[in-house]
Structures are given as C-alpha cells and as structure tokens.
C-alpha cells in the first residue's frame, strides 16, 4: 500500500520534474517509466550475476561485458557527477534501450557508435512489450540537476520503501492517478476501485485469456492479474504461471505512449511479456475473432473514426461511427462462445433512439445473455469528465439466453462525486458484488429498491431501452400538513414578533 511517506517522496520527484519545465503529467510518467525500466534492467543483471556466482554457470547477461556496457548500469552510474550521468543516459543508455533485442542491450564501438544487435528467430518472441514500443521514444529530462534529483528520489524509494512487485505496482498506480485529463480521443483512466469491481463481477481464472482492446495504461489487465494472483497463486501450475507472464493478457491501443506505459505497468505486476499491440481495434486492421474468454474495457466515448476504415463485420451489427457502439460489437467478435464481458458505456448507449443504438441492444438481448446493467453516478469519472455511465455485464452465447436483466442503481462508490473525489463512508460496491454473486436472492426485490430484475419481454416491449429509470418505481410518501387556520395563526404570530422587534429597534434609534 502506498503510504503517506511514499506519496510524499513521489510528490517530491514529481515537483522536481515539474520545476524543470515538464508539466504534462503523461510526459512525466513516461520519463519516469524509462528510468524505472533502466533501473529494473540492472536489478535483473544483479540477480543473474548472483545466480552465476552460486552455480558457476555462465550468465545470459543484459548489459554488454565491455567497459561502456558496464558503465550503463544504474548501480554503476547513480553516484557519479550529475553531468556525467546526464551524458551517459542521454547518449548511451537511452539509445541502447531503444535498440534492445531479445533481452540484451547493444554495445558501442571505440568511436562511441552504437553497434546494433542482429535479428534472430527469437527476436520478436523474447522482446518485452515495453522495448517493442521504444523506437519513437524521446528522452526530455531538461538538465543534469533534474535528472540527478529523479535518480536519487527513485533510488531512495526502491532502497527503503518498495519491497516487492505489489508495492512497485501500487507506486505506479499512484503516479497514474495523477493523470487528470482525458486524451484527445476521449480515453481516460478508469478509477482502480471501479476496475476492481468489474473484475470481481467477472471473476477471472488462470485459464482465462483476457483482453482490453482499448487498454490505455493497462489498468483492467493489471486488476485482473491481481485478482488471479490473490485467488489462485497457491494452486497455479507451472504452465499457468508461464501463460500468466505472456499469453493470458492482451491489450490494444493506438497511442504509442500509452503502450509503453501499459507495458511497464504490466511488467511491474510480474507480467513480463504480455501481448500489447499497436492496433486500431475497430478498424479493418483488426481481424481477431473468437480468441478471448474475457473482455474488460472502458472504450473511448468520442473521437474521430473514419467510416471507410471500420471493419465491415462490426458495421453489420451496428452501422455507426460511434465508438461506444462499435466496441460493443467488437467485444462480441473477440470473445469465444461462453466468454464474459464487463464494460463501461455512456448512458446514451442504454436509451439512444437511433437504429444503431437499438440494433446493438437488441443483439445483446436477443442473441446473447445480457446479465446486468449497473447505473453509476455522474461523478465517478471526475475530474476527467462528468458523463453518466453504466457497466454492462454479458456473456457471448450466439443463442440468446437473456431471461431477466439485473439492474442496480449505484448511488455512491466510496468517494465524493465532485472534482476532489475525497474518500467517504457511503459505498455501494461491496453490495453490488455480493448481490451479483447471489443473483437468485434478487428475484423478489421490488422496483422501489436499489436493485431488481426486469423480464426480457418488458425490455423488448420498451424498444430495448436499458435505462434504469424506465423500470424503477419511486415510492411517494404522503405528507400531512396542519390545517390552514393553524398555519395562518403561526404566520400572524411571526408578523407580531417581527413588529415588536422593529418597534424596539426604532426606539433605540430615537434615543
């Protein structure tokens, strides 16, 4: 858990970078990501050296065994003069990381020119997801003094405060929490407690193959990984652990910066080589079909989509350019039969009257099993946006199965619904999870309560409208008022009191 002391240390690093002229939170996180990755390479090397010393076997080293190669290690340069560190990282370490292949850094010749490693059959499979997206990365730390402060701050955190992978992940999560603006395509970070609620509803297992086709910072994949480790860590087989580090988690995005950040986020949660790919998920570029057993996502709610680039099989389900509708069709295509999905949609998806809106709702209800609609308050995504949203939970069946849909009216999520998002006592999330996993107990709930069932036919009769207000009943309580004569007597009494006060005040003024 990130304590106040650790938060203060992170905030100090953040302030030092900010004072150096880097004010975009995404850029700050990106630059810190590079340095955290550089440090992690040296940690891996130290472990490899310790293993080699114990066994006498030759190590498979990350850094070249030359003088320049060894000088690129965090443990070797961290205490040097700030100007030397700055030149070394900007001219040697960073260019080498950008050209890293199959887990190795390239060396430099006597003239200081980088010697690129040759490709081999295992280059792509052994490259980490992070290094695959380093080609267009730029090192923008402005000067040696700022760089030294960052290195000293990070080293202090790792040496004294970060004991394990969970803590590294929490640290990164805290930094990601500083992203307070939505991206240009409408993407923004989903709060951790909302992601964890959705993961709890889906309950992934080590045998699931999980995808977020709008992965951003990979928050949903991280939350799914944490859930699996929490519930299955002691019973997972070697094959399941191997898949956990590679095949279990996939994510797509069209933002190279997000891909680098998401890859680092997953690495810090022991997922060393996830399938993180640059891909416009709703375009013809993406033909993935029936591959996954779980989809978890908060797809973008706006953004420009070229109608010509949209995959035809998505338009066949919902003929639109609206990304929030296209992604629903995409989830159905990505999932295997029996696959589960929990996704966030804007309220307009629930009641929109266009043919495209109706067709996707009809598809979910008639051809698959729509299980739940959880209406969330509009403040959940502040300060990014004030849009009202809902969580849809459904299963791909290709054969129907929707008999009743469970609705829940979330009124509180444990945080204030203003821009500050301070912790509060009111929180419906534990109740949502408990009721969803005891769904039979919901059958007799009244429409006046916070959760209830609605039969499929009633939804069909309402043009497949899924807004909770369409079905919720408000209980009106009769209020009895006193007789008019009694009210008039009270008013006259107040007038008399006011007259007495005014007379007294007038007398004081005449003296």
C-alpha positions in Angstrom: 0.0 0.0 0.0 1.2 3.5 -0.9 1.6 5.3 2.5 1.8 9.0 3.2 5.6 8.8 3.4 5.9 7.1 0.0 3.3 9.6 -1.5 5.4 12.5 -0.2 8.5 11.0 -1.9 6.7 10.5 -5.2 5.3 14.0 -5.0 8.8 15.4 -4.4 10.1 13.7 -7.5 7.1 15.0 -9.4 7.7 18.5 -8.2 11.3 18.4 -9.2 10.4 17.3 -12.7 7.6 20.0 -12.9 10.1 22.7 -11.8 12.3 21.5 -14.6 9.7 22.5 -17.1 7.9 19.2 -17.8 4.3 19.9 -16.8 2.3 17.4 -18.8 1.5 14.5 -16.4 1.6 11.9 -19.2 5.1 13.1 -20.2 6.3 13.0 -16.5 5.1 9.4 -16.2 6.6 8.4 -19.5 10.1 9.8 -18.4 9.8 8.1 -15.0 8.9 4.9 -16.8 12.1 5.0 -18.8 14.2 5.4 -15.7 12.3 2.8 -13.8 12.9 0.4 -16.7 16.6 1.2 -16.8 16.9 0.5 -13.1 14.9 -2.8 -13.5 17.4 -4.0 -16.1 20.3 -3.6 -13.6 18.3 -5.4 -10.9 17.8 -8.3 -13.3 21.5 -8.2 -14.1 22.4 -8.3 -10.4 20.2 -11.3 -9.9 21.8 -13.0 -12.9 25.3 -12.4 -11.5 24.3 -13.8 -8.1 22.9 -16.9 -9.8 26.1 -17.3 -11.9 28.3 -17.0 -8.8 26.3 -19.6 -6.9 26.1 -22.1 -9.8 29.3 -21.4 -11.7 27.3 -21.3 -14.9 27.8 -18.5 -17.4 25.1 -15.9 -17.2 22.8 -14.7 -20.0 23.6 -11.0 -19.4 21.5 -7.9 -20.3 24.4 -5.5 -20.4 27.5 -5.8 -22.7 30.6 -7.1 -20.9 32.6 -4.1 -22.1 33.7 -1.0 -20.2 31.0 1.1 -21.8 28.4 -1.6 -21.4 29.0 -1.9 -17.7 29.0 1.8 -17.3 25.4 1.9 -18.4 24.2 0.1 -15.3 22.2 2.0 -12.7 24.3 0.8 -9.8 27.5 1.9 -11.6 26.4 5.5 -12.6 23.9 6.6 -9.9 26.6 8.2 -7.7 28.6 9.8 -10.4 28.7 13.6 -11.2 25.3 14.8 -12.5 26.8 16.0 -15.8 28.4 12.5 -16.4 25.1 10.8 -15.5 23.1 13.0 -17.9 25.5 12.5 -20.8 25.7 8.7 -20.1 21.9 8.2 -20.0 21.1 10.6 -22.9 24.0 9.4 -25.2 24.4 5.8 -24.2 21.7 4.2 -22.0 18.6 5.6 -23.6 19.7 4.9 -27.3 20.7 1.4 -26.2 17.4 0.7 -24.6 15.6 1.8 -27.8 17.6 -0.8 -29.7 17.3 -3.6 -27.2 16.6 -7.0 -28.6 15.9 -10.4 -27.1 16.6 -9.1 -23.6 20.0 -7.7 -24.4 21.4 -4.2 -24.8 23.7 -3.4 -27.7 27.3 -2.2 -27.2 29.2 0.8 -28.5 32.4 0.8 -30.6 35.6 2.7 -29.8 34.2 5.8 -31.5 31.0 5.8 -29.4 28.8 4.5 -32.2 26.1 2.1 -31.3 26.5 -1.5 -32.6 23.1 -2.8 -33.4 22.3 -6.4 -32.4 21.5 -8.7 -35.3 18.0 -10.1 -35.6 17.4 -13.8 -35.0 14.4 -16.1 -34.8 13.6 -15.3 -31.2 13.9 -11.5 -31.5 10.2 -10.8 -31.5 9.2 -13.5 -29.1 11.8 -12.6 -26.5 11.5 -8.8 -26.8 9.5 -7.3 -23.9 6.4 -5.4 -24.8 8.0 -2.3 -23.4 11.0 -2.4 -25.7 8.9 -3.1 -28.8 7.4 0.4 -28.4 10.6 2.4 -27.7 11.5 3.3 -31.3 9.9 6.7 -31.2 10.6 7.4 -27.5 12.3 10.7 -26.7 14.3 11.5 -23.6 13.3 15.0 -22.5 14.7 15.4 -18.9 16.0 19.0 -19.3 19.2 19.1 -17.4 21.7 17.1 -15.2 20.3 18.6 -11.9 16.8 17.5 -12.5 17.9 14.0 -13.6 20.1 13.6 -10.5 17.1 14.5 -8.3 14.9 12.0 -10.0 17.6 9.2 -9.8 18.2 10.0 -6.1 14.5 10.0 -5.4 13.8 6.8 -7.2 16.7 5.1 -5.6 15.6 6.1 -2.2 12.1 4.7 -2.9 13.4 1.4 -4.1 16.0 1.0 -1.4 13.8 1.9 1.6 10.1 1.7 0.6 9.5 -0.7 -2.3 9.8 -4.3 -1.1 8.1 -6.3 -3.8 6.2 -6.3 -7.1 2.9 -5.4 -5.4 4.5 -2.2 -4.0 6.0 -1.3 -7.3 2.6 -1.7 -8.9 1.0 0.4 -6.2 3.6 3.1 -6.8 2.9 3.1 -10.5 -0.8 3.2 -9.9 -0.4 6.2 -7.7 1.5 8.0 -10.4 -1.1 7.1 -13.0 -3.7 8.6 -10.6 -2.1 12.0 -11.4 -3.4 11.8 -15.0 -6.3 14.2 -14.6 -7.2 15.0 -18.2 -8.9 12.9 -20.9 -7.0 12.1 -24.0 -7.8 13.6 -27.4 -9.8 10.5 -28.4 -11.9 10.6 -25.2 -9.8 7.9 -23.3 -9.2 8.4 -19.6 -8.0 6.3 -16.8 -10.7 4.2 -15.0 -10.5 4.5 -11.2 -9.0 1.5 -9.6 -11.9 0.7 -7.4 -14.3 0.7 -10.4 -11.9 -1.7 -12.3 -11.7 -4.0 -9.3 -15.5 -4.1 -9.0 -15.8 -5.1 -12.7 -13.1 -7.8 -12.3 -14.9 -9.1 -9.2 -18.1 -9.4 -11.2 -16.3 -11.4 -14.0 -14.1 -13.4 -11.6 -11.3 -14.4 -14.0 -9.4 -17.7 -13.5 -5.8 -18.7 -14.5 -7.2 -20.5 -17.5 -8.9 -17.3 -18.9 -7.5 -15.4 -21.9 -8.2 -11.7 -21.1 -8.3 -8.7 -23.4 -8.8 -5.0 -23.2 -9.0 -3.7 -26.8 -8.7 0.0 -25.5 -6.1 -0.7 -22.9 -4.7 2.7 -22.2 -2.5 2.3 -19.1 -3.5 -1.4 -18.9 -5.4 -0.9 -15.7 -8.0 -3.6 -16.3 -5.4 -6.1 -17.2 -3.5 -5.3 -14.0 -6.6 -5.6 -11.9 -7.4 -8.9 -13.5 -3.9 -10.1 -12.8 -4.1 -9.0 -9.2 -7.4 -10.9 -8.8 -5.9 -14.1 -10.3 -2.9 -13.9 -8.0 -5.0 -13.3 -5.0 -7.3 -16.2 -5.5 -5.2 -18.8 -7.3 -1.5 -18.0 -6.6 -1.0 -21.1 -4.3 -2.6 -23.6 -6.7 -1.4 -22.4 -10.2 0.5 -24.9 -12.3 3.9 -24.1 -14.0 2.0 -23.9 -17.3 -0.5 -21.5 -15.9 2.3 -19.3 -14.5 4.1 -19.4 -17.9 0.9 -18.3 -19.6 0.3 -15.6 -16.9 3.5 -13.9 -17.9 2.7 -13.9 -21.6 -0.4 -15.4 -23.2 -3.1 -14.6 -20.6 -3.2 -10.8 -21.1 -3.7 -8.8 -24.3 -4.2 -5.2 -24.9 -4.6 -2.9 -28.0 -4.2 0.9 -28.3 -3.4 3.5 -30.9 -1.2 5.6 -28.7 2.5 4.6 -28.5 3.0 6.4 -25.2 0.1 4.5 -23.7 1.5 1.3 -25.0 4.9 1.9 -23.3 3.2 2.9 -20.1 0.9 -0.1 -20.1 3.7 -2.5 -20.8 5.7 -1.1 -17.9 2.6 -1.3 -15.7 2.2 -5.0 -16.5 5.9 -5.7 -16.0 5.7 -4.2 -12.6 2.9 -6.8 -11.9 5.1 -9.7 -13.0 3.6 -9.9 -16.5 6.9 -9.9 -18.4 5.7 -10.3 -22.0 2.0 -9.5 -22.5 0.5 -9.2 -26.0 0.4 -5.4 -26.0 -0.1 -4.3 -29.6 -0.5 -1.1 -31.6 -3.9 -1.6 -33.2 -7.0 0.4 -34.1 -9.4 -2.1 -32.6 -12.5 -1.2 -34.6 -10.7 -0.9 -38.0 -10.1 -3.4 -40.7 -6.6 -3.8 -39.4 -8.0 -5.8 -36.5 -9.4 -9.2 -37.6 -9.0 -11.0 -34.3 -12.1 -13.3 -33.8 -13.1 -15.7 -31.0 -9.8 -15.6 -29.2 -10.6 -14.5 -25.7 -12.7 -15.8 -22.8 -12.8 -12.4 -21.0 -13.1 -8.8 -22.2 -12.8 -5.9 -19.7 -12.8 -2.4 -21.0 -13.7 1.3 -20.8 -13.7 2.1 -24.5 -13.4 5.8 -25.7 -16.8 7.6 -25.9 -15.8 10.0 -28.6 -13.1 10.6 -31.2 -12.8 10.7 -34.9 -13.4 7.3 -36.7 -13.0 7.1 -40.4 -16.1 5.3 -41.7 -14.1 3.7 -44.5 -11.7 2.1 -42.0 -14.3 0.5 -39.8 -14.4 -3.3 -40.0 -17.4 -4.4 -42.0 -18.3 -7.2 -39.6 -18.8 -4.5 -36.9 -21.0 -2.4 -39.1 -23.1 -5.4 -39.8 -24.0 -5.5 -36.1 -24.4 -1.7 -35.7 -24.0 0.6 -38.6 -22.5 3.6 -37.0 -19.3 5.7 -36.5 -19.9 5.9 -32.7 -17.0 4.2 -31.0 -19.0 3.2 -27.9 -21.4 1.2 -30.1 -18.7 -0.3 -32.3 -16.7 -1.5 -29.3 -19.8 -3.5 -28.0 -19.9 -5.3 -31.4 -16.1 -5.8 -31.2 -16.4 -7.5 -27.7 -18.8 -10.0 -29.2 -16.5 -10.7 -32.1 -13.4 -11.0 -29.9 -15.0 -13.4 -27.4 -15.2 -17.2 -27.6 -18.6 -18.7 -27.2 -19.3 -18.6 -23.4 -16.9 -15.6 -23.0 -17.7 -12.9 -20.5 -17.5 -9.2 -20.7 -17.8 -6.3 -18.3 -17.5 -2.9 -20.0 -18.4 0.7 -19.3 -20.7 2.6 -21.6 -22.1 6.2 -21.6 -25.8 6.4 -20.6 -26.7 7.2 -24.2 -26.0 3.6 -25.2 -28.8 2.5 -22.9 -31.6 4.6 -24.3 -30.4 6.1 -27.6 -33.2 6.0 -30.2 -31.1 5.7 -33.4 -31.2 2.4 -35.4 -27.5 1.8 -34.4 -28.3 2.1 -30.7 -31.3 -0.1 -30.9 -29.6 -2.8 -33.0 -26.7 -3.3 -30.6 -29.0 -3.5 -27.6 -31.2 -6.0 -29.5 -28.1 -8.0 -30.4 -27.0 -8.3 -26.8 -30.5 -9.2 -25.5 -31.8 -11.5 -28.3 -28.6 -13.3 -29.5 -26.6 -13.4 -26.2 -27.1 -13.2 -22.5 -27.2 -9.7 -21.0 -26.8 -10.3 -17.3 -26.6 -6.9 -15.6 -26.9 -3.1 -16.1 -25.2 -1.2 -13.2 -26.0 2.5 -13.4 -23.2 4.7 -12.0 -23.4 8.3 -10.7 -22.1 11.0 -13.0 -19.2 12.0 -10.7 -17.4 8.6 -10.9 -15.0 9.9 -13.7 -14.4 13.3 -12.3 -12.2 15.3 -12.8 -11.8 13.8 -16.3 -15.5 14.1 -17.2 -18.9 14.4 -15.6 -20.6 12.0 -18.0 -23.1 9.5 -16.6 -22.1 5.9 -17.3 -23.1 2.3 -16.7 -21.5 -1.1 -16.5 -22.8 -3.8 -18.8 -22.1 -7.4 -18.0 -22.9 -10.0 -20.6 -22.0 -13.5 -22.0 -21.5 -14.3 -25.6 -23.7 -17.3 -26.5 -24.8 -16.8 -30.1 -28.0 -18.5 -29.0 -29.8 -16.0 -26.7 -30.2 -16.7 -23.0 -31.4 -13.4 -21.7 -34.4 -14.1 -19.5 -34.2 -11.4 -16.9 -31.8 -8.5 -16.7 -30.5 -7.4 -13.3 -30.4 -3.6 -12.7 -28.6 -1.8 -9.9 -28.7 1.9 -9.1 -25.3 2.8 -7.7 -25.6 6.0 -5.7 -22.1 6.0 -4.1 -18.7 4.5 -4.8 -16.8 5.4 -1.7 -15.7 8.8 -2.9 -17.2 12.2 -3.1 -18.8 12.9 -6.5 -17.0 16.3 -7.0 -13.7 17.1 -8.6 -11.8 16.4 -5.3 -13.1 12.7 -5.1 -12.3 12.5 -1.4 -13.0 9.2 0.5 -16.5 9.0 2.0 -18.2 6.3 4.0 -21.1 5.7 1.6 -20.1 2.9 -0.9 -22.4 0.6 -2.8 -19.7 -1.5 -4.5 -19.5 -4.3 -1.8 -23.3 -4.6 -2.0 -23.2 -4.8 -5.8 -20.6 -7.6 -5.8 -22.4 -9.6 -3.1 -25.8 -9.3 -4.8 -24.4 -10.2 -8.2 -22.9 -13.4 -6.9 -26.1 -14.3 -5.1 -28.4 -13.4 -8.0 -31.1 -15.8 -7.0 -31.7 -13.8 -3.9 -32.7 -10.8 -6.1 -35.8 -12.3 -7.6 -38.3 -11.0 -5.0 -36.8 -7.4 -4.9 -39.3 -4.6 -5.5 -38.8 -2.0 -8.2 -38.6 0.6 -5.5 -35.4 -1.0 -4.1 -31.8 -0.3 -5.3 -31.6 -3.5 -7.3 -34.2 -5.6 -9.1 -34.9 -7.9 -12.1 -36.6 -6.8 -15.3 -38.0 -9.6 -17.5 -36.7 -9.7 -21.1 -40.1 -9.2 -22.6 -40.7 -6.0 -20.8 -37.4 -4.6 -22.1 -38.4 -5.8 -25.7 -41.7 -4.0 -25.3 -39.8 -0.8 -24.4 -37.8 -0.9 -27.6 -34.9 -2.5 -25.8 -34.4 0.5 -23.5 -31.9 -0.3 -20.7 -32.1 2.9 -18.7 -32.8 2.1 -15.1 -35.3 5.0 -14.7 -37.5 3.3 -17.3 -38.2 0.5 -14.9 -37.6 1.9 -11.4 -40.6 2.8 -9.3 -40.5 5.8 -7.0 -42.2 5.4 -3.7 -44.1 8.5 -2.7 -44.8 9.1 1.0 -47.8 11.2 1.8 -47.1 14.2 4.0 -49.8 15.6 6.3 -49.8 19.3 6.8 -51.6 21.3 9.6 -55.0 22.9 8.8 -54.8 26.3 7.0 -56.2 28.1 10.1 -53.3 26.8 12.2 -50.7 27.8 9.5 -52.3 31.4 9.3 -52.1 31.7 13.1 -48.4 30.8 13.0 -47.7 33.4 10.3 -49.6 36.1 12.2 -47.6 35.2 15.3 -44.3 35.7 13.4 -45.5 39.0 12.0 -46.3 40.2 15.5 -42.9 39.2 16.7 -41.3 41.0 13.8 -43.4 44.1 14.6 -42.3 44.1 18.2 -38.6 43.8 17.2 -38.9 46.7 14.7 -40.6 48.9 17.3 -37.8 48.2 19.8 -35.1 48.9 17.2 -36.9 52.2 16.3 -36.9 53.3 19.9 -33.2 52.6 20.2 -32.5 54.8 17.1 -34.6 57.7 18.6 -32.5 57.9 21.8 
